[in-house]
Amino acid sequence: MVLADGTPVYDRAGDSAGTVAHVLADRQEDIFHGLVLKTSDGHRYASASQVDGIFERGVIISVPAHELKEPSAEATADGDATFAEGLRRAWRWLIQPR
């Protein structure tokens, strides 16, 4: 499924979390890593495990927007290397020239 930038994102309670800024995936390997979201507090990263559902008209995440981590080049995630790598991927996407 193709997910358009600007697609609304909601948490489980139905509250707006922001919009999709970018989908982090390895297309050749068919691996979905997560989403970069544009929120009222800036860009945040929702890992694949935090995404409950992707639909044509919206995305549902398992946590409120204020609990999502900010992308970072020096990301650490309390021993979760996969999550930390996702934060670094999100950071690299944000800083690349467009």
C-alpha positions in Angstrom: 0.0 0.0 0.0 1.2 3.5 -0.9 0.8 6.0 1.9 0.7 9.6 0.8 2.6 12.3 2.7 0.1 14.4 4.6 -2.1 11.4 5.6 -3.6 12.1 9.0 -2.4 10.1 12.0 -4.4 9.4 15.1 -3.7 7.6 18.4 -5.9 4.8 19.7 -8.1 7.4 21.5 -8.9 9.1 18.2 -6.8 12.2 19.0 -4.9 13.7 16.1 -1.2 12.9 16.3 -0.1 14.8 13.2 0.4 13.8 9.6 2.7 11.4 7.7 5.9 13.1 6.5 7.7 10.0 5.2 7.5 6.2 5.3 10.7 4.5 6.3 11.0 1.3 4.4 13.4 -0.9 2.5 11.4 -1.4 -0.7 13.7 -4.0 -2.2 13.6 -6.1 1.0 9.9 -5.3 1.6 10.6 -4.2 5.2 8.6 -1.4 6.9 10.6 0.4 9.6 8.1 3.1 10.6 6.9 6.6 9.9 8.2 10.1 10.3 5.4 12.2 11.5 4.9 16.0 11.4 3.4 16.9 14.7 2.6 20.2 16.4 5.9 19.7 18.4 8.0 19.0 15.3 9.0 15.7 13.6 8.6 12.5 15.5 9.3 8.8 14.8 6.7 6.0 15.1 8.3 2.6 14.7 6.6 -0.2 12.9 5.7 -1.7 16.3 3.9 1.5 17.3 1.7 1.5 14.1 -1.6 -0.3 14.7 -3.1 0.2 11.3 -2.5 1.9 7.9 -5.6 2.9 6.0 -6.2 4.9 2.9 -7.6 7.8 4.9 -5.5 7.6 8.0 -3.0 5.9 10.3 -3.6 4.7 13.8 -0.6 4.6 16.3 -0.5 2.8 19.6 0.8 5.8 21.7 -0.1 9.5 22.0 2.0 11.9 19.9 3.7 13.4 22.9 5.2 9.9 23.7 6.9 9.5 20.3 10.6 10.1 20.1 12.3 12.8 18.2 14.6 11.6 15.4 18.3 11.9 16.3 21.7 11.2 14.9 22.9 9.9 18.3 19.8 7.9 19.1 19.7 5.4 21.9 16.7 3.5 22.9 17.4 1.7 26.2 18.9 -1.4 24.6 16.5 -1.6 21.6 19.0 -1.4 18.7 16.2 -1.7 16.1 14.3 1.3 17.5 17.5 3.4 17.8 18.3 2.6 14.2 14.8 3.7 13.2 15.4 7.1 14.9 18.7 7.5 13.1 17.1 6.6 9.7 14.4 9.2 10.4 17.1 11.8 11.2 19.0 11.0 8.0 15.8 11.5 6.0 15.1 14.8 7.7 18.5 16.3 7.0 19.0 15.2 3.4 18.7 17.9 0.8 15.5 17.9 -1.3 
